[in-house]
């Protein structure tokens, strides 16, 4: 499928990704009709399991690029998500070239990798062009979110068939010893952010970053990141409910 996000990446436009943590097909369907480019089902941080992921994929707007973040660098989980029809995979905690190579290998069929064949949903309806389509559609992102990953980002970025780097600023700031997490106003932290961005640009990879503050997300997009993730639906729901309750309590005078 010729997803519009591919054209935006090719022409240097910043794209928007949304994370889903709530295990519910209706939530996925409803949100997938909003104005953004990619939708990532988060298998790492949240209550989602595999059958729920499949139901969410079935419900989602087919124009959105369907992605998943793995719980870990697990070849079995990578295979299962791809067999289910996910097109993009974010793999957390990639710390070195060997881990990046293992991730990529798990996502490609021989002779490129070691993935087993069985695309039970990815090839529905069945088509003779599945293998060609697969190699054109799949996008693989190594998440850089540790001191070791940052140190080895150049060799990770040079991994053949890796599509992009995904900066995880929260874990990275924790591992680097910052008191405030993901502080994009801190010049010293921004040097590390730029290191990841520069490595992606040097190796002609897609550069991605998580930034839940709208101003930060916009700034990082203008800085040159190919994709920003400014929201996950559970955090937004909590924020909206909290703010509405606060307004009602204030108007009632019961604060």
Backbone torsions as a table, in degrees:
resi	resn	phi	psi	omega
1	UNK	NA	137.7	-179.2
2	UNK	-88.6	82.2	-178.4
3	UNK	-66.9	141.5	-179.3
4	UNK	-63.8	-24.6	-179.5
5	UNK	-64.0	-29.8	179.4
6	UNK	-63.6	-42.7	179.6
7	UNK	-66.2	-38.4	179.0
8	UNK	-65.6	-43.4	177.1
9	UNK	-62.1	-40.7	-177.3
10	UNK	-66.6	-29.0	-178.1
11	UNK	-101.6	9.6	173.9
12	UNK	79.6	15.8	178.4
13	UNK	-83.5	143.8	177.1
14	UNK	-76.8	132.1	-180.0
15	UNK	-109.0	162.6	-176.4
16	UNK	-118.5	131.6	178.8
17	UNK	-117.0	145.5	176.5
18	UNK	-122.3	136.2	175.7
19	UNK	-93.3	138.2	173.4
20	UNK	-114.7	126.9	178.4
21	UNK	-115.9	-21.2	-177.9
22	UNK	-79.2	124.0	-177.0
23	UNK	-79.5	76.4	-174.8
24	UNK	-151.0	126.6	-178.0
25	UNK	-67.3	-37.2	-178.7
26	UNK	-65.8	-41.0	176.6
27	UNK	-59.6	-45.6	-180.0
28	UNK	-62.9	-43.7	-179.2
29	UNK	-64.0	-46.9	-177.2
30	UNK	-61.5	-49.9	-176.5
31	UNK	-68.1	-32.0	-175.4
32	UNK	-67.3	-9.0	178.7
33	UNK	-98.3	8.8	174.7
34	UNK	-85.4	177.2	-171.0
35	UNK	-91.9	87.7	174.3
36	UNK	-155.3	-176.6	-167.8
37	UNK	-111.1	-41.3	-175.9
38	UNK	-131.2	151.1	179.9
39	UNK	-131.4	123.5	-173.7
40	UNK	-112.3	121.4	174.3
41	UNK	-84.9	121.4	-171.7
42	UNK	-92.8	103.7	178.4
43	UNK	-89.4	-5.3	-177.0
44	UNK	-90.0	-51.4	-175.4
45	UNK	-119.5	96.3	-178.9
46	UNK	152.9	176.6	-174.6
47	UNK	-89.8	9.9	-175.4
48	UNK	-68.2	140.0	168.9
49	UNK	-124.1	180.0	-169.5
50	UNK	-64.2	-48.8	180.0
51	UNK	-58.9	-36.2	178.5
52	UNK	-67.3	-37.8	176.9
53	UNK	-60.5	-43.2	-179.6
54	UNK	-62.0	-44.7	178.3
55	UNK	-60.8	-38.6	179.1
56	UNK	-67.6	-40.9	177.2
57	UNK	-61.5	-40.8	-179.9
58	UNK	-64.3	-31.1	-175.4
59	UNK	-86.8	-20.3	-170.3
60	UNK	-72.4	150.3	172.3
61	UNK	-57.4	122.7	-173.1
62	UNK	-70.8	-10.4	177.4
63	UNK	-79.8	-17.8	179.0
64	UNK	-82.7	138.6	-179.8
65	UNK	-71.2	116.1	-173.2
66	UNK	-86.0	122.9	-177.5
67	UNK	-128.3	166.3	173.1
68	UNK	-143.6	145.2	168.6
69	UNK	-101.7	124.0	-179.5
70	UNK	-68.8	158.0	174.0
71	UNK	-70.0	-32.9	-179.7
72	UNK	-163.1	178.9	179.7
73	UNK	-79.3	72.9	-173.3
74	UNK	-115.1	114.8	-177.3
75	UNK	-61.4	-33.3	179.6
76	UNK	-66.1	-42.4	180.0
77	UNK	-68.5	-38.1	176.8
78	UNK	-60.0	-46.1	179.5
79	UNK	-61.6	-45.1	-178.3
80	UNK	-61.7	-43.8	-178.4
81	UNK	-67.2	-39.7	178.6
82	UNK	-68.7	-40.2	176.6
83	UNK	-60.9	-29.9	-178.6
84	UNK	-80.3	-10.1	176.4
85	UNK	112.4	4.9	174.0
86	UNK	-67.5	140.9	-178.6
87	UNK	-105.4	-28.3	-180.0
88	UNK	-123.4	139.7	-179.9
89	UNK	-129.0	130.4	171.0
90	UNK	-101.9	123.6	179.3
91	UNK	-107.3	119.8	-176.3
92	UNK	-74.5	160.4	170.1
93	UNK	51.5	48.8	171.8
94	UNK	-83.0	117.3	-172.1
95	UNK	-107.9	-17.9	-177.0
96	UNK	-157.9	175.6	-176.5
97	UNK	-63.7	-38.9	-178.7
98	UNK	-62.4	-40.8	178.4
99	UNK	-68.1	-37.7	177.1
100	UNK	-65.0	-41.1	179.1
101	UNK	-65.3	-39.7	178.7
102	UNK	-64.0	-40.4	177.3
103	UNK	-61.5	-50.1	-179.1
104	UNK	-62.4	-43.3	-179.2
105	UNK	-59.5	-38.4	-179.2
106	UNK	-67.4	-16.3	-174.2
107	UNK	-103.8	-2.8	179.4
108	UNK	-123.2	145.7	176.0
109	UNK	-74.1	157.8	173.2
110	UNK	-58.5	149.6	6.5
111	UNK	-86.9	-0.3	-178.1
112	UNK	-73.1	-45.2	-177.5
113	UNK	-135.2	-154.3	-176.0
114	UNK	-129.1	24.5	179.2
115	UNK	-72.3	138.3	178.0
116	UNK	-82.9	147.8	-176.4
117	UNK	-87.1	130.6	176.9
118	UNK	171.1	54.9	-174.9
119	UNK	-77.6	71.9	-170.1
120	UNK	-61.2	-36.1	175.5
121	UNK	-107.4	-30.7	-177.9
122	UNK	-62.3	-23.7	179.7
123	UNK	-112.1	44.1	176.4
124	UNK	-122.1	123.0	-2.2
125	UNK	-69.6	151.7	-177.3
126	UNK	-58.5	136.6	179.8
127	UNK	-142.8	144.4	-179.3
128	UNK	-69.0	-19.1	-176.5
129	UNK	-91.7	10.7	-173.9
130	UNK	-53.1	-49.2	-175.2
131	UNK	-62.9	-42.0	177.7
132	UNK	-65.0	-46.6	179.3
133	UNK	-58.8	-42.8	-176.7
134	UNK	-59.5	-48.8	-176.6
135	UNK	-67.8	-25.3	177.5
136	UNK	-81.6	-30.1	-172.6
137	UNK	-91.2	-33.8	-169.8
138	UNK	-67.4	138.2	175.7
139	UNK	-132.6	130.1	-173.7
140	UNK	-120.8	128.0	-174.7
141	UNK	-121.4	125.4	174.5
142	UNK	-90.1	123.4	-179.4
143	UNK	-85.2	122.5	179.0
144	UNK	-99.6	110.0	-173.4
145	UNK	-150.9	24.8	177.9
146	UNK	-141.0	162.2	177.4
147	UNK	-59.9	-40.4	179.5
148	UNK	-67.5	-43.4	178.3
149	UNK	-61.3	-39.7	177.9
150	UNK	-63.6	-43.5	179.7
151	UNK	-62.4	-35.6	-175.6
152	UNK	-101.3	17.4	-171.7
153	UNK	-62.3	-32.5	179.5
154	UNK	-65.1	-46.8	-178.8
155	UNK	-71.4	-31.5	175.0
156	UNK	-64.5	-45.5	-178.4
157	UNK	-63.1	-24.3	-179.2
158	UNK	-84.1	1.4	-179.2
159	UNK	-64.4	124.7	179.7
160	UNK	-59.9	138.2	176.6
161	UNK	70.4	5.4	169.0
162	UNK	-74.0	134.2	-175.5
163	UNK	-89.7	-32.7	-173.8
164	UNK	-166.0	169.7	173.6
165	UNK	-111.3	137.1	179.7
166	UNK	-120.2	108.3	-179.2
167	UNK	-74.8	122.8	174.4
168	UNK	-102.5	92.6	-169.4
169	UNK	-71.8	-23.9	-176.9
170	UNK	-72.6	-54.9	177.9
171	UNK	-64.0	-37.2	-179.9
172	UNK	-62.8	-44.8	-179.2
173	UNK	-66.0	-34.7	176.5
174	UNK	-64.6	-47.5	-176.4
175	UNK	-67.5	-28.9	178.9
176	UNK	-83.5	-5.6	174.8
177	UNK	90.4	16.2	177.5
178	UNK	-75.1	139.5	177.9
179	UNK	-72.6	-38.5	179.1
180	UNK	-98.3	129.0	-177.4
181	UNK	-80.9	139.7	173.5
182	UNK	49.5	50.2	-178.5
183	UNK	-90.1	93.7	-177.4
184	UNK	-76.2	-2.4	174.5
185	UNK	-90.7	-6.2	-179.6
186	UNK	-87.2	115.6	-177.9
187	UNK	-59.2	-33.5	-178.9
188	UNK	-70.7	-37.3	176.5
189	UNK	-69.3	-36.6	-179.7
190	UNK	-64.8	-25.0	174.8
191	UNK	-63.4	-39.7	178.2
192	UNK	-69.6	-38.5	176.3
193	UNK	-59.0	-44.2	-178.8
194	UNK	-67.5	-32.8	177.5
195	UNK	-59.4	-44.2	179.4
196	UNK	-67.8	-44.1	179.4
197	UNK	-61.4	-44.5	-179.1
198	UNK	-64.0	-38.5	178.8
199	UNK	-64.3	-41.0	177.9
200	UNK	-63.3	-45.4	-179.5
201	UNK	-64.0	-42.3	-178.4
202	UNK	-59.6	-38.9	-176.7
203	UNK	-98.9	12.2	176.3
204	UNK	57.3	45.0	178.5
205	UNK	-104.2	161.4	172.3
206	UNK	-74.0	131.2	-179.4
207	UNK	-107.7	128.7	-174.6
208	UNK	-131.1	152.7	-179.4
209	UNK	-153.5	147.6	175.5
210	UNK	-94.0	128.6	177.9
211	UNK	-155.7	102.7	-172.5
212	UNK	-81.9	-10.7	173.7
213	UNK	-87.7	129.8	-175.0
214	UNK	-59.4	-41.1	179.8
215	UNK	-65.6	-40.2	177.4
216	UNK	-63.1	-44.7	-179.3
217	UNK	-60.1	-45.0	179.5
218	UNK	-64.6	-42.7	179.7
219	UNK	-61.4	-42.7	-178.0
220	UNK	-70.0	-34.9	174.6
221	UNK	-63.9	-44.1	178.2
222	UNK	-67.8	-26.8	177.9
223	UNK	-68.8	-24.9	176.7
224	UNK	130.8	2.4	178.5
225	UNK	-69.5	138.8	-177.0
226	UNK	-75.2	-28.5	-178.6
227	UNK	-147.5	133.4	175.8
228	UNK	-117.7	144.0	174.9
229	UNK	-113.0	98.2	-175.7
230	UNK	-93.2	1.6	-171.4
231	UNK	-160.4	144.1	157.0
232	UNK	-121.8	145.9	-166.9
233	UNK	-65.6	-31.4	-178.7
234	UNK	-69.9	-39.8	178.6
235	UNK	-65.9	-40.0	179.7
236	UNK	-66.8	-40.1	178.9
237	UNK	-61.9	-45.5	178.9
238	UNK	-61.7	-42.8	-180.0
239	UNK	-63.2	-45.5	-178.2
240	UNK	-64.2	-43.7	179.8
241	UNK	-65.7	-43.3	179.8
242	UNK	-59.5	-47.3	-177.8
243	UNK	-66.7	-39.4	179.6
244	UNK	-66.6	-43.1	177.6
245	UNK	-60.5	-42.2	-180.0
246	UNK	-61.8	-40.2	179.0
247	UNK	-66.2	-41.8	179.4
248	UNK	-65.3	-44.7	-179.8
249	UNK	-61.4	-40.6	178.1
250	UNK	-63.2	-44.0	-179.1
251	UNK	-66.9	-31.2	178.1
252	UNK	-76.4	-19.9	-179.0
253	UNK	74.0	28.4	-178.5
254	UNK	-107.9	9.4	-178.0
255	UNK	-67.2	NA	NA
